Amino acid sequence: MHPFRFVLLLLGSLLGGGTVSVLRGETVSRISLTVATYNVCNLFDTLNDPGLSDEVPAPEAYRFKIGALARVIGELGPDVIALCEVENARVLHDLTASAPIDTLPYRFIHYDSPDRRGIDVALLYRADRVVPVASEPIRVAERYPTRDLLRAEFSVSGTGRRLVVYAVHLPSRRGGLGEADRMRNRIAARLGEWAARDEEKGIGVVVLGDLNDNPDSKMVRRNLSNLRCLTAEPFRRGIGSYAWRDTWVMYDNILVNGAVDPIGDARIFRRAWMLRPDGRFRGYPDRKISDHLPVYVRILYEETPAAP
């Protein structure tokens, strides 16, 4: 931020995405864009897919989960959100068709990946705030069936700017700690290379997703050092998106390059109804919805006046 810039948040600006900046007496309109990541924890449909180790929830559990996730997204209000652990386009269609987001122009980008359990990453975006220009899956590990990276390039409405978003879900430790570590490092290195190429073109980059590692890990420091990790400082303060053995960890991360202007560090979206109300795991994320909490940040763009 410029030292002489004073940002005045207008009434309702966080909902409508508008701000006004005063710079040396000049008024400049700016647009706020909310980006987020959310591991929705095994969002499987109610059909069994032969050949996959997918779960098959009961219809009532599926309806509850879809409705609760739609409520989370509706209350958070992201313009772009990466979703981890979605089975297919069917569950994304059901999600976007559920209240309260069924009245909003949410669209999704999704590609099937070779993951053993049939879980993929996807991007939900508001079509009135960003317009997709291109998207593609990036397959890194041919002999290790895991989630692809998802790269999508958007035009940010009203700004004349482009934004590249990567949706990421790196391998967990289920396949063995050593093998999973090697694959996380390999995929993270490839992600860093792709992000560097985008930055060379002057394009803003946001990485959203579950890295299955904390911001201070060697994997992040070694492979993604060209990006600024917006979850690092909250994690140092003991804040996290996932509870493990009574400790909060920050596996869900947001990283940006130098062409992105974030408003502060990333934040955790948390509501009481998203947490377990009692018992041994009181205060943990409610697994009937998700065992993770969403992470989000707002980024600023200078508004481009419309041509007369």
C-alpha positions as CSV (number, residue, x, y, z in Angstrom):
1,M,0.0,0.0,0.0
2,H,1.2,3.6,-0.8
3,P,2.0,5.4,2.5
4,F,-0.3,8.3,1.6
5,R,-3.2,6.1,0.6
6,F,-6.2,6.0,2.9
7,V,-8.7,3.3,2.1
8,L,-12.3,4.2,3.2
9,L,-14.5,1.2,3.3
10,L,-18.0,2.3,2.4
11,L,-21.2,0.9,4.0
12,G,-21.7,-2.5,2.6
13,S,-18.4,-2.5,0.7
14,L,-17.4,-5.9,1.9
15,L,-20.6,-7.4,0.5
16,G,-20.6,-5.4,-2.8
17,G,-16.8,-5.5,-3.3
18,G,-16.4,-1.7,-3.6
19,T,-13.9,0.6,-1.9
20,V,-12.8,4.2,-2.4
21,S,-9.2,5.2,-2.0
22,V,-8.1,8.8,-1.4
23,L,-4.6,9.4,-2.7
24,R,-3.2,13.0,-2.5
25,G,-6.7,14.4,-2.8
26,E,-7.7,12.2,-5.8
27,T,-10.5,9.7,-5.4
28,V,-9.9,6.3,-7.0
29,S,-12.5,3.6,-7.0
30,R,-11.2,0.1,-6.1
31,I,-12.8,-3.3,-6.4
32,S,-12.4,-5.9,-3.6
33,L,-12.3,-9.5,-4.7
34,T,-12.7,-12.4,-2.1
35,V,-10.8,-15.6,-2.8
36,A,-11.0,-18.6,-0.6
37,T,-10.1,-22.3,-0.2
38,Y,-12.2,-25.0,1.5
39,N,-11.6,-28.7,1.9
40,V,-15.2,-30.0,1.9
41,C,-14.2,-33.4,3.2
42,N,-15.3,-36.3,1.0
43,L,-18.1,-34.6,-0.9
44,F,-19.3,-37.9,-2.6
45,D,-22.6,-38.5,-4.3
46,T,-25.0,-41.3,-3.4
47,L,-23.9,-43.6,-6.3
48,N,-21.2,-46.2,-6.1
49,D,-18.6,-45.9,-8.8
50,P,-17.0,-49.3,-9.6
51,G,-13.2,-49.2,-9.6
52,L,-13.0,-46.3,-7.1
53,S,-12.6,-46.3,-3.4
54,D,-15.4,-43.8,-3.0
55,E,-17.7,-43.5,-0.1
56,V,-21.5,-43.7,-0.6
57,P,-23.3,-41.5,1.9
58,A,-27.0,-42.0,2.8
59,P,-29.3,-39.7,0.9
60,E,-30.3,-37.8,4.1
61,A,-26.6,-37.3,5.1
62,Y,-25.8,-36.1,1.5
63,R,-28.7,-33.6,1.5
64,F,-27.6,-32.3,4.9
65,K,-24.0,-31.9,3.8
66,I,-24.9,-30.2,0.5
67,G,-27.2,-27.8,2.3
68,A,-24.7,-27.0,5.0
69,L,-21.9,-26.4,2.5
70,A,-24.1,-24.1,0.5
71,R,-24.9,-22.1,3.7
72,V,-21.1,-21.8,4.5
73,I,-20.4,-20.5,1.0
74,G,-23.4,-18.2,1.1
75,E,-22.4,-16.6,4.4
76,L,-18.7,-16.3,3.4
77,G,-19.6,-14.8,0.0
78,P,-16.5,-15.7,-2.1
79,D,-16.0,-14.5,-5.6
80,V,-13.6,-17.4,-6.3
81,I,-13.3,-20.5,-4.0
82,A,-11.2,-23.6,-4.5
83,L,-13.0,-26.8,-3.2
84,C,-11.0,-29.9,-2.3
85,E,-12.4,-33.4,-2.1
86,V,-15.3,-33.2,-4.6
87,E,-16.2,-36.3,-6.4
88,N,-17.6,-35.0,-9.7
89,A,-19.6,-32.4,-11.5
90,R,-22.9,-33.8,-10.2
91,V,-22.1,-32.8,-6.6
92,L,-21.0,-29.3,-7.8
93,H,-24.3,-28.9,-9.6
94,D,-26.2,-30.0,-6.5
95,L,-24.2,-27.5,-4.4
96,T,-24.7,-24.5,-6.6
97,A,-28.4,-25.4,-7.0
98,S,-28.9,-25.2,-3.2
99,A,-30.1,-22.3,-1.1
100,P,-28.9,-19.7,-0.4
101,I,-26.4,-19.7,-3.3
102,D,-28.9,-20.9,-5.9
103,T,-30.0,-17.3,-6.6
104,L,-26.4,-16.2,-7.1
105,P,-24.4,-16.6,-10.4
106,Y,-22.0,-19.3,-9.2
107,R,-20.5,-21.4,-11.9
108,F,-17.8,-24.1,-11.5
109,I,-14.7,-25.5,-13.2
110,H,-13.9,-29.1,-12.7
111,Y,-11.9,-31.9,-14.4
112,D,-11.8,-35.6,-13.4
113,S,-8.5,-36.7,-12.0
114,P,-6.9,-40.2,-11.5
115,D,-7.2,-40.1,-7.7
116,R,-7.8,-43.5,-6.2
117,R,-10.7,-42.3,-4.2
118,G,-12.2,-40.3,-7.0
119,I,-11.8,-36.9,-5.3
120,D,-10.8,-33.9,-7.3
121,V,-10.3,-30.1,-6.9
122,A,-12.7,-27.6,-8.4
123,L,-13.2,-23.9,-8.6
124,L,-16.5,-22.1,-7.9
125,Y,-16.7,-18.5,-9.2
126,R,-19.2,-15.7,-9.4
127,A,-19.8,-15.0,-13.1
128,D,-20.7,-11.4,-12.4
129,R,-17.3,-10.7,-10.7
130,V,-14.8,-12.8,-12.8
131,V,-14.9,-14.2,-16.3
132,P,-13.0,-17.4,-17.1
133,V,-10.6,-17.0,-20.0
134,A,-8.9,-20.4,-19.9
135,S,-8.6,-23.4,-17.7
136,E,-6.7,-26.7,-17.7
137,P,-5.8,-29.6,-15.4
138,I,-2.1,-30.1,-14.8
139,R,-1.0,-33.8,-14.3
140,V,2.3,-34.1,-12.5
141,A,2.5,-37.6,-11.2
142,E,1.8,-40.2,-13.9
143,R,2.6,-43.2,-11.7
144,Y,1.1,-41.8,-8.5
145,P,-2.7,-41.5,-8.9
146,T,-3.5,-38.3,-7.1
147,R,-5.4,-35.1,-7.7
148,D,-4.4,-32.9,-10.7
149,L,-3.6,-29.3,-10.2
150,L,-6.2,-27.0,-11.7
151,R,-5.2,-23.8,-13.4
152,A,-7.7,-21.2,-14.4
153,E,-7.2,-17.7,-15.8
154,F,-9.9,-15.1,-15.1
155,S,-10.6,-11.6,-16.3
156,V,-11.5,-9.5,-13.2
157,S,-14.7,-7.6,-14.1
158,G,-14.3,-3.8,-14.2
159,T,-10.5,-3.8,-13.9
160,G,-9.0,-4.8,-17.2
161,R,-6.8,-7.2,-15.2
162,R,-6.1,-10.9,-15.4
163,L,-5.8,-13.3,-12.4
164,V,-4.5,-16.9,-12.5
165,V,-5.9,-19.2,-9.8
166,Y,-4.4,-22.6,-9.0
167,A,-6.6,-25.0,-7.1
168,V,-4.4,-27.5,-5.2
169,H,-4.7,-30.6,-3.1
170,L,-1.4,-32.2,-2.4
171,P,-1.1,-35.9,-1.5
172,S,-1.8,-36.8,2.1
173,R,0.3,-39.2,4.2
174,R,-2.0,-42.2,3.6
175,G,0.3,-43.7,1.0
176,G,3.3,-43.7,3.4
177,L,5.1,-40.7,4.8
178,G,8.2,-40.9,2.7
179,E,6.4,-41.5,-0.7
180,A,3.8,-38.8,0.1
181,D,6.5,-36.3,1.1
182,R,8.4,-36.9,-2.2
183,M,5.2,-36.4,-4.2
184,R,4.2,-33.3,-2.4
185,N,7.6,-31.8,-3.0
186,R,7.6,-32.8,-6.7
187,I,4.1,-31.4,-7.3
188,A,4.9,-28.2,-5.3
189,A,8.0,-27.7,-7.3
190,R,6.0,-27.9,-10.6
191,L,3.4,-25.5,-9.1
192,G,6.2,-23.0,-8.3
193,E,7.5,-23.3,-11.9
194,W,4.1,-22.6,-13.4
195,A,3.5,-19.7,-11.0
196,A,6.9,-18.2,-12.0
197,R,6.0,-18.3,-15.7
198,D,2.7,-16.5,-15.0
199,E,4.6,-13.8,-13.0
200,E,7.0,-13.3,-15.9
201,K,4.0,-12.3,-18.0
202,G,3.0,-9.8,-15.3
203,I,-0.1,-11.8,-14.3
204,G,-1.4,-11.9,-10.7
205,V,-1.3,-15.4,-9.2
206,V,-3.3,-16.9,-6.3
207,V,-2.7,-20.5,-5.1
208,L,-5.6,-21.9,-3.1
209,G,-5.8,-25.3,-1.6
210,D,-4.9,-28.0,0.9
211,L,-1.1,-28.5,0.9
212,N,-1.3,-31.2,3.6
213,D,1.5,-29.3,5.3
214,N,1.9,-26.1,7.3
215,P,3.2,-22.8,6.0
216,D,6.5,-23.1,7.8
217,S,7.2,-26.6,6.4
218,K,10.4,-27.3,4.4
219,M,8.2,-28.2,1.4
220,V,6.6,-24.8,1.3
221,R,9.9,-22.9,1.9
222,R,11.8,-24.9,-0.6
223,N,9.4,-25.0,-3.5
224,L,7.1,-22.0,-3.2
225,S,9.5,-19.3,-2.0
226,N,8.6,-17.1,-5.0
227,L,5.1,-16.7,-3.5
228,R,3.9,-14.8,-0.4
229,C,2.1,-17.2,2.0
230,L,-0.8,-15.3,3.5
231,T,-1.5,-18.0,6.0
232,A,2.0,-18.0,7.6
233,E,1.5,-15.2,10.1
234,P,-1.9,-16.5,11.3
235,F,-0.4,-19.9,11.8
236,R,2.5,-18.4,13.8
237,R,-0.2,-17.0,16.1
238,G,-1.7,-20.5,16.7
239,I,-4.6,-20.1,14.2
240,G,-5.4,-23.0,11.9
241,S,-8.1,-24.5,9.6
242,Y,-7.9,-28.1,10.8
243,A,-7.8,-29.6,14.3
244,W,-5.5,-32.6,15.0
245,R,-4.9,-34.0,18.4
246,D,-6.1,-30.8,20.1
247,T,-3.8,-28.7,18.0
248,W,-4.8,-26.3,15.1
249,V,-2.8,-26.9,11.9
250,M,-2.9,-24.8,8.7
251,Y,-3.0,-27.3,5.9
252,D,-5.4,-25.0,3.9
253,N,-3.3,-22.2,2.5
254,I,-3.4,-19.1,0.3
255,L,-0.3,-17.8,-1.5
256,V,0.0,-14.9,-3.9
257,N,2.7,-13.4,-6.1
258,G,3.8,-9.8,-6.2
259,A,1.2,-8.7,-8.7
260,V,-1.6,-9.3,-6.2
261,D,-2.6,-6.7,-3.5
262,P,-4.2,-8.5,-0.6
263,I,-5.9,-6.7,2.3
264,G,-3.9,-8.1,5.1
265,D,-3.3,-11.8,6.0
266,A,-5.7,-14.7,5.3
267,R,-8.5,-15.3,7.7
268,I,-10.4,-18.4,8.9
269,F,-14.2,-18.4,8.3
270,R,-15.8,-19.8,11.4
271,R,-19.4,-19.9,12.7
272,A,-20.6,-21.7,15.9
273,W,-23.0,-23.9,13.8
274,M,-20.0,-25.2,11.8
275,L,-18.4,-26.7,15.0
276,R,-19.1,-29.7,17.2
277,P,-21.2,-28.4,20.1
278,D,-20.2,-30.9,22.8
279,G,-18.3,-34.0,23.6
280,R,-14.6,-34.9,23.4
281,F,-14.2,-32.9,20.2
282,R,-16.2,-29.8,21.2
283,G,-15.1,-26.9,19.1
284,Y,-13.6,-29.0,16.3
285,P,-15.1,-28.6,12.8
286,D,-18.2,-30.7,12.5
287,R,-17.4,-33.6,10.2
288,K,-21.0,-33.9,9.1
289,I,-20.2,-30.6,7.2
290,S,-16.4,-30.8,6.9
291,D,-13.4,-31.4,9.2
292,H,-11.8,-28.3,7.7
293,L,-12.7,-24.6,8.0
294,P,-12.6,-22.2,5.0
295,V,-9.7,-19.8,4.6
296,Y,-10.1,-16.5,2.7
297,V,-8.6,-13.2,1.9
298,R,-9.7,-10.1,0.0
299,I,-7.6,-8.5,-2.7
300,L,-7.8,-5.1,-4.3
301,Y,-8.0,-3.9,-7.8
302,E,-8.2,-0.4,-9.2
303,E,-11.4,0.0,-11.1
304,T,-11.2,0.8,-14.8
305,P,-13.7,3.4,-15.8
306,A,-16.1,2.3,-18.5
307,A,-15.6,3.7,-22.0
308,P,-17.9,6.6,-22.8
